[in-house]
Amino acid sequence: MGLNDQWMQRDLAVLWHPCTQMKDHERLPLIPIKRGEGVWLEDFEGKRYLDAVSSWWVNVFGHANPRINQRLKDQLEQLEHVMLAGFSHPPVIELSERLVQITPAGLDRVFYADNGSSGIEVALKMSFHYWRNCGQDGKKRFVTLSNSYHGETVAAMSVGDVALFTETYKPLLLDTLKVPSPDCYYRPEGMGWEEHSRNMFAHMEQCLAAHHREVAAVIVEPLIQGAGGMRMYHPVYLKLLREACDRYGVHLIHDEIAVGFGRTGTMFACEQAGITPDFLVLSKALTGGYLPMAAVLTTDTVYQAFYDDYDTLRAFLHSHTYTGNPLACVAALATLDIFAEDNVIAANQALATKMASATAHLAEHPHVAEVRQTGMALAIEMVQDKASKTAYPWQERRGLQVFQHALSRGALLRPLGSVVYFLPPYVITPEQIDFLATVATEGIDLATRSAVSVAVSNFHPNHRDPG
Ligand SMILES: Cc1ncc(COP(=O)(O)O)c(C=O)c1O
């Protein structure tokens, strides 16, 4: 038995993996990783995989980045952790100062959680609690977009709409209001992204007009609905939404957990709409992909509604044990230094252009409905029928075939259902982008070769197989 197999057997004897039907591993090998370097992950038998999805969208400057490593080593000698209630430390103070500085004007307070879903819980609870502290107890519902994803904890699932993740738990979820997404994949033939996104705003306007008295906040994934299949829309929607939230007295929560830190082409997606949300939730690339942490930025107005004598019971008594962990903070500080020192956002423009040119030919593929891109995120949607955009039945798991082919070629491309996408670390080279495009083309050819199996029934269009 090879080393990979040995680790796999030990793993499968004791672990339960995330987002996985464990029975799949009776036929799909699990890949134990020994080390990482730059865009590469390497298994125990020396095979390398180009990490095209940044390990679930967290990595921005490569695995085992020497600059981030050094900061972590230095911090380890000083302080690994201290509770943040009643105590503080330089890394968390410096990181908070930096985040306030680089995010849109008006976001002046930072609250920490230790993963993205928990960050969403913080924003939802804070918004609800703000209105309560202001004497508006009736504002307790949240508005969300169809096909959105905000994490796996119960309130985060409640504001999500990817059936695969939420359907089972429906009886547990909060009562939210769902508005059709501005997703431009469904725009009428010949219509541009801006016009479609603007038109789709009518649904949001209607919802807010009818329900604003009972609504605490609208929550969106700005510009890209990630787990919903890398579906994209125009910034004009965010601008209209900001104006409407102001008009109706409703908070705007931007979940930039996936899209923050340059994924959309700007440091934060909200910059493209020129707006400041009431809550900005960051995680994933915040620490360069090193350690779990989330930051929730909000305004002084929100902060002041909680600031009072203890016995008024207006405080936000929410805590996560590892809040503001110093190691995560220095990883984040080192990441922000690299963004600044290497002028990364500007340099990424050339990489984004290269991603577009390397995959342009796929738009002509008979089973590709669309190749779409926003900044450093590029998605290729495989379909059964190109003209009608008829999706493949989810049970056929066409994306899984792309994933398996890519692994055999040395790439980690993990599609979302039938959507193959690139969301690479920013240290990828133009040659590596060409390699990914070749592998993706081969994988798509292979996965779309056979006709739809007649045995498949029970088609559920909003059921995304994670791969
Ligand atoms: C937009 C968005 N929000 C929230 C989350 C949840 O983050 P976490 O997995 O760290 O809980 C994710 C994770 O993919 C995400 O993409």
The ligand as an ORCA input file, in Angstrom:
! r2SCAN-3c Opt
* xyz 0 1
  C     -20.442     34.339      0.944
  C     -20.159     33.411      2.073
  N     -20.636     33.681      3.304
  C     -20.389     32.901      4.353
  C     -19.621     31.762      4.232
  C     -19.377     30.877      5.436
  O     -18.073     30.971      5.872
  P     -17.478     29.784      6.802
  O     -17.407     28.571      5.911
  O     -16.133     30.283      7.231
  O     -18.410     29.593      7.935
  C     -19.094     31.433      2.979
  C     -18.287     30.201      2.804
  O     -18.074     29.737      1.719
  C     -19.381     32.263      1.870
  O     -18.930     31.979      0.651
*
